[in-house]
């Protein structure tokens, strides 16, 4: 029993010593811990981590036009998220203008240029070779540039968009199935075969229709209609008047697809008279799908074709990442799923 007071006293002394103990000197962080702290700090500054990178971006068509605006909205969101310094150049879908504008953009010595690949490898390759030699990161969206991609992927040359031939073929095949067409039925394809890479999508549509035994009439989209879809109304009405037996019309152009209701009404046709299919959702396409004027649309998610190229250049310039290959064109929209997509379409995201 005499040991109890001694034990109690020892506990009290230890408690007092603990209370009076001077805090230990912090241990310097290890290299791994320091790297982790730096990464965390970089993550906290994420919205501005690309602020020193100057980019020229090509949205494709005219400012504020269908499809182009979706691409532009995606690029603007990336600019806001990453802090990049971005200049936008609109081309009215004119390959010759794209070539001229690329030369002018490269002369300003930006860190990166994101291009639409419509002029094709033969026209673009010498300019891209020079830009890359000058230290400019080039990447492409919407239309592939396979030669430049294979040469410069390690430098950050990526591709974001549909695989054009595959997307065209899939749309043609799906349209034949959904419209219940049979061998010998007439179809019209309105596209851009004259453009080397971009024309592969048109060729894919034609091949799918011909494999199904359809009689295919092809019309090239002229420059005026390419820039302003409403200019194609006389072409459309003239064709339908001369070919009253046409059962399917495919428009290989986002602006023309958004104008299908106008075309049909101008030709004196109702929503159920001709099955229509095309590319790319837009606010103008939405009521046409709801009303049955546009029956099938393949969506290549143009918002991503704006966002990801900005991210690609930022990643390549800042961290040395190689080019990414991203296929955005795989989904179909029609009456069955349009209400799910509608809120995003109205915001020009889908």
C-alpha positions as CSV (number, residue, x, y, z in Angstrom):
1,X,0.0,0.0,0.0
2,X,3.0,2.3,0.6
3,X,3.8,2.1,-3.2
4,X,0.6,3.8,-4.2
5,X,1.5,7.4,-3.3
6,X,4.8,6.9,-5.0
7,X,3.1,5.7,-8.2
8,X,0.7,8.6,-8.1
9,X,3.5,11.1,-7.7
10,X,5.4,9.6,-10.7
11,X,2.4,9.9,-12.9
12,X,2.0,13.6,-11.9
13,X,5.6,14.4,-12.6
14,X,5.4,12.8,-16.1
15,X,2.3,14.7,-16.9
16,X,4.0,18.0,-15.9
17,X,7.0,17.2,-18.0
18,X,4.8,16.4,-21.0
19,X,3.0,19.7,-20.6
20,X,6.2,21.6,-20.5
21,X,7.9,19.8,-23.4
22,X,9.1,22.2,-26.2
23,X,7.7,21.2,-29.6
24,X,10.1,19.3,-31.8
25,X,11.8,21.1,-34.7
26,X,10.0,20.3,-38.0
27,X,11.7,17.8,-40.1
28,X,12.6,19.0,-43.6
29,X,10.4,17.5,-46.3
30,X,11.8,14.7,-48.5
31,X,12.2,15.4,-52.2
32,X,9.0,13.3,-52.9
33,X,7.0,15.3,-50.4
34,X,8.3,18.6,-51.8
35,X,7.3,17.4,-55.3
36,X,3.9,16.5,-54.0
37,X,3.5,20.0,-52.5
38,X,4.5,21.6,-55.8
39,X,2.0,19.5,-57.7
40,X,-0.7,20.4,-55.2
41,X,0.1,24.1,-55.6
42,X,0.0,23.7,-59.4
43,X,-3.4,22.0,-59.2
44,X,-4.7,24.9,-57.1
45,X,-3.6,27.3,-59.9
46,X,-5.1,25.1,-62.7
47,X,-7.3,27.9,-64.3
48,X,-4.2,29.9,-65.2
49,X,-1.6,27.2,-65.8
50,X,-1.6,27.8,-69.6
51,X,-1.7,31.6,-69.3
52,X,1.7,32.0,-71.0
53,X,0.7,30.1,-74.1
54,X,-0.4,31.9,-77.2
55,X,-2.7,30.0,-79.6
56,X,-4.4,30.7,-82.9
57,X,-7.6,28.6,-83.3
58,X,-9.6,27.9,-86.4
59,X,-13.3,27.2,-85.7
60,X,-14.0,26.4,-89.3
61,X,-16.9,28.4,-90.8
62,X,-18.3,31.9,-90.3
63,X,-18.7,33.5,-86.9
64,X,-22.0,32.6,-85.2
65,X,-23.0,29.9,-87.8
66,X,-24.2,26.4,-87.0
67,X,-21.6,23.9,-86.0
68,X,-18.8,26.6,-86.0
69,X,-20.4,28.2,-83.0
70,X,-20.4,24.9,-81.1
71,X,-16.7,24.5,-81.9
72,X,-16.0,28.1,-80.8
73,X,-18.0,27.6,-77.6
74,X,-15.8,24.6,-76.7
75,X,-12.6,26.5,-77.4
76,X,-13.8,29.5,-75.4
77,X,-14.5,27.2,-72.4
78,X,-11.0,25.8,-72.7
79,X,-9.6,29.2,-72.9
80,X,-11.5,30.2,-69.7
81,X,-10.5,27.0,-67.9
82,X,-6.8,27.0,-68.8
83,X,-6.1,30.7,-69.1
84,X,-4.6,30.4,-72.6
85,X,-4.2,33.5,-74.8
86,X,-6.3,32.5,-77.9
87,X,-7.0,34.3,-81.2
88,X,-9.9,33.0,-83.3
89,X,-9.8,32.9,-87.1
90,X,-13.0,32.2,-89.1
91,X,-12.7,30.7,-92.6
92,X,-16.3,30.2,-94.0
93,X,-15.3,26.6,-94.6
94,X,-13.1,27.7,-97.5
95,X,-9.9,25.6,-97.8
96,X,-8.1,28.2,-99.8
97,X,-8.8,30.8,-97.1
98,X,-7.7,28.3,-94.4
99,X,-4.3,28.0,-96.2
100,X,-3.8,31.7,-96.5
101,X,-4.9,32.3,-92.9
102,X,-2.6,29.6,-91.6
103,X,0.4,31.3,-93.3
104,X,-0.6,34.6,-91.8
105,X,-1.1,33.0,-88.3
106,X,2.3,31.2,-88.5
107,X,4.0,34.5,-89.3
108,X,3.0,35.9,-85.9
109,X,5.0,33.1,-84.2
110,X,2.4,31.8,-81.7
111,X,3.1,28.8,-79.5
112,X,0.5,26.7,-81.2
113,X,-2.1,26.6,-84.1
114,X,-5.2,24.5,-84.1
115,X,-6.4,24.0,-87.7
116,X,-9.4,22.5,-89.5
117,X,-7.8,19.9,-91.9
118,X,-10.1,20.6,-94.9
119,X,-7.3,21.6,-97.4
120,X,-5.8,18.2,-97.0
121,X,-2.2,17.0,-96.5
122,X,-0.9,17.9,-99.9
123,X,-1.8,21.6,-99.4
124,X,-1.1,21.8,-95.7
125,X,2.1,19.7,-95.3
126,X,4.7,22.3,-96.5
127,X,3.2,25.0,-94.2
128,X,3.0,22.7,-91.2
129,X,6.6,21.5,-91.8
130,X,7.8,25.1,-91.7
131,X,5.7,25.9,-88.7
132,X,7.0,22.9,-86.8
133,X,10.6,23.9,-87.8
134,X,9.9,27.3,-86.3
135,X,8.9,25.7,-83.0
136,X,5.1,26.1,-83.4
137,X,2.9,23.3,-82.1
138,X,0.3,22.4,-84.7
139,X,-2.8,20.2,-84.1
140,X,-6.0,19.5,-86.1
141,X,-9.7,19.1,-85.5
142,X,-12.7,18.0,-87.5
143,X,-10.8,16.7,-90.6
144,X,-7.7,14.5,-90.4
145,X,-4.2,15.3,-91.7
146,X,-2.7,11.8,-91.5
147,X,0.7,12.8,-92.9
148,X,1.3,15.6,-90.5
149,X,-0.1,13.6,-87.6
150,X,2.4,10.7,-88.3
151,X,5.3,13.1,-88.5
152,X,4.6,15.4,-85.6
153,X,2.5,13.4,-83.1
154,X,5.5,13.3,-80.8
155,X,5.6,17.1,-80.9
156,X,2.0,17.4,-79.8
157,X,0.2,17.1,-83.2
158,X,-3.2,15.5,-82.3
159,X,-6.5,15.0,-83.9
160,X,-10.0,15.5,-82.4
161,X,-13.0,14.8,-84.6
162,X,-14.8,12.0,-86.4
163,X,-13.0,9.5,-88.5
164,X,-14.6,10.9,-91.7
165,X,-15.0,7.9,-93.9
166,X,-16.3,5.7,-91.1
167,X,-18.8,8.4,-89.9
168,X,-20.1,8.8,-93.4
169,X,-20.5,5.1,-94.0
170,X,-22.2,4.6,-90.7
171,X,-24.7,7.4,-91.4
172,X,-25.5,6.0,-94.8
173,X,-26.0,2.5,-93.5
174,X,-28.2,3.6,-90.6
175,X,-30.3,5.8,-92.9
176,X,-31.0,2.9,-95.3
177,X,-32.1,0.7,-92.4
178,X,-34.3,3.2,-90.6
179,X,-35.9,4.4,-93.8
180,X,-36.6,0.8,-94.9
181,X,-35.1,1.5,-98.3
182,X,-34.7,-1.3,-100.9
183,X,-32.5,-1.9,-103.9
184,X,-33.3,0.5,-106.8
185,X,-34.6,3.3,-104.6
186,X,-33.2,6.8,-105.4
187,X,-31.1,8.8,-103.0
188,X,-29.3,12.1,-103.3
189,X,-26.0,12.9,-101.5
190,X,-25.0,16.6,-101.2
191,X,-21.4,16.7,-100.1
192,X,-17.8,17.8,-100.6
193,X,-16.0,15.1,-102.6
194,X,-13.7,17.8,-104.0
195,X,-12.0,18.3,-100.7
196,X,-9.3,15.5,-100.3
197,X,-9.7,14.6,-96.6
198,X,-13.1,16.1,-95.8
199,X,-14.5,14.4,-98.9
200,X,-13.9,11.0,-97.4
201,X,-17.0,11.4,-95.3
202,X,-19.1,12.1,-98.4
203,X,-17.5,9.0,-100.0
204,X,-18.4,6.9,-97.0
205,X,-22.1,7.9,-97.3
206,X,-22.1,7.1,-101.1
207,X,-20.4,3.7,-100.6
208,X,-22.9,2.6,-97.9
209,X,-25.9,3.6,-100.1
210,X,-24.5,1.9,-103.2
211,X,-23.7,-1.3,-101.3
212,X,-27.4,-1.3,-100.4
213,X,-28.3,-1.2,-104.1
214,X,-29.6,2.4,-104.1
215,X,-29.3,4.7,-107.2
216,X,-27.2,7.6,-105.9
217,X,-27.2,11.1,-107.3
218,X,-24.3,13.2,-106.1
219,X,-24.3,17.0,-105.9
220,X,-21.2,19.0,-104.9
221,X,-21.8,21.8,-102.4
222,X,-20.8,25.0,-104.1
223,X,-18.8,27.7,-102.4
224,X,-21.7,30.0,-101.8
225,X,-23.8,27.2,-100.2
226,X,-20.7,26.1,-98.2
227,X,-20.5,29.5,-96.7
228,X,-24.2,30.2,-96.4
229,X,-26.6,27.2,-96.5
230,X,-29.6,29.3,-97.5
231,X,-27.9,29.9,-100.9
232,X,-28.5,26.2,-101.7
233,X,-32.3,26.4,-101.7
234,X,-32.6,26.7,-105.5
235,X,-30.3,23.7,-106.0
236,X,-32.3,21.6,-103.6
237,X,-35.7,22.6,-105.1
238,X,-34.4,22.1,-108.6
239,X,-33.1,18.6,-107.8
240,X,-36.3,17.5,-106.1
241,X,-38.5,18.9,-108.9
242,X,-36.4,16.9,-111.5
243,X,-36.4,13.7,-109.4
244,X,-39.8,13.3,-107.7
245,X,-39.0,9.7,-106.9
246,X,-36.1,10.5,-104.5
247,X,-36.6,8.7,-101.2
248,X,-33.5,9.8,-99.2
249,X,-31.5,13.0,-99.1
250,X,-28.2,13.1,-97.1
251,X,-26.6,16.5,-96.5
252,X,-22.9,16.2,-95.6
253,X,-22.6,19.6,-93.9
254,X,-23.8,20.9,-90.6
255,X,-25.2,24.1,-92.0
256,X,-27.2,22.3,-94.7
257,X,-28.5,19.8,-92.2
258,X,-29.8,22.6,-90.1
259,X,-31.6,24.0,-93.2
260,X,-33.3,20.8,-94.3
261,X,-36.7,22.0,-93.1
262,X,-36.4,25.2,-95.1
263,X,-35.3,23.2,-98.2
264,X,-38.2,20.8,-98.0
265,X,-40.8,23.6,-97.5
266,X,-39.4,25.5,-100.5
267,X,-39.7,22.3,-102.6
268,X,-43.3,21.9,-101.5
269,X,-42.7,18.8,-99.5
270,X,-44.0,17.7,-96.1
271,X,-42.0,16.2,-93.2
272,X,-42.9,12.6,-94.3
273,X,-42.3,12.9,-98.0
274,X,-38.5,12.4,-98.1
275,X,-36.3,10.7,-95.5
276,X,-33.6,13.2,-94.6
277,X,-30.3,12.6,-92.8
278,X,-27.2,14.6,-92.1
279,X,-24.4,15.7,-89.8
280,X,-24.2,17.7,-86.7
281,X,-26.8,18.9,-84.2
282,X,-27.5,22.6,-83.8
283,X,-30.4,24.7,-82.3
284,X,-31.8,25.1,-85.8
285,X,-31.8,21.3,-86.3
286,X,-33.7,20.7,-83.0
287,X,-37.2,21.8,-84.1
288,X,-36.7,20.1,-87.5
289,X,-36.0,16.8,-85.7
290,X,-39.0,17.3,-83.4
291,X,-41.2,18.1,-86.4
292,X,-40.0,15.2,-88.5
293,X,-38.3,17.3,-91.1
294,X,-34.9,15.9,-90.2
295,X,-35.0,12.2,-89.5
296,X,-31.5,11.2,-88.6
297,X,-28.4,13.2,-87.5
298,X,-25.0,11.8,-86.6
299,X,-23.5,13.9,-83.9
300,X,-19.7,14.5,-84.0
301,X,-19.7,16.5,-80.7
302,X,-18.2,19.7,-82.1
303,X,-17.8,21.3,-78.7
304,X,-15.1,18.8,-78.0
305,X,-13.4,19.7,-81.2
306,X,-13.0,23.2,-79.8
307,X,-12.1,22.3,-76.2
308,X,-9.6,19.5,-76.7
309,X,-7.2,21.2,-79.3
310,X,-6.7,24.1,-76.9
311,X,-5.9,21.6,-74.1
312,X,-3.7,19.6,-76.5
313,X,-1.5,22.6,-77.2
314,X,-1.3,23.6,-73.6
315,X,-0.3,20.1,-72.6
316,X,2.3,19.8,-75.3
317,X,3.8,23.3,-74.7
318,X,3.8,23.1,-70.9
319,X,4.5,19.4,-70.2
320,X,5.8,18.0,-73.5
321,X,2.8,15.6,-74.0
322,X,2.5,13.9,-77.4
323,X,-0.6,14.3,-79.6
324,X,-3.9,12.7,-78.7
325,X,-6.2,10.9,-81.2
326,X,-9.8,11.3,-80.2
327,X,-12.8,10.1,-82.3
328,X,-15.9,12.2,-81.4
329,X,-18.3,11.0,-84.1
330,X,-20.2,7.9,-83.0
331,X,-23.7,8.7,-81.9
332,X,-27.0,9.2,-83.7
333,X,-29.8,11.6,-82.8
334,X,-33.5,11.3,-83.9
335,X,-37.0,11.8,-82.4
336,X,-36.4,9.0,-79.9
337,X,-33.5,10.7,-78.0
338,X,-33.7,14.3,-79.0
339,X,-35.4,15.5,-75.8
340,X,-32.5,14.1,-73.8
341,X,-30.0,16.1,-75.9
342,X,-32.2,19.2,-76.4
343,X,-31.0,21.2,-73.3
344,X,-27.4,20.7,-74.5
345,X,-28.2,21.5,-78.1
346,X,-29.9,24.8,-77.0
347,X,-26.7,25.8,-75.2
348,X,-24.7,24.9,-78.3
349,X,-22.7,22.3,-76.5
350,X,-24.1,19.3,-78.4
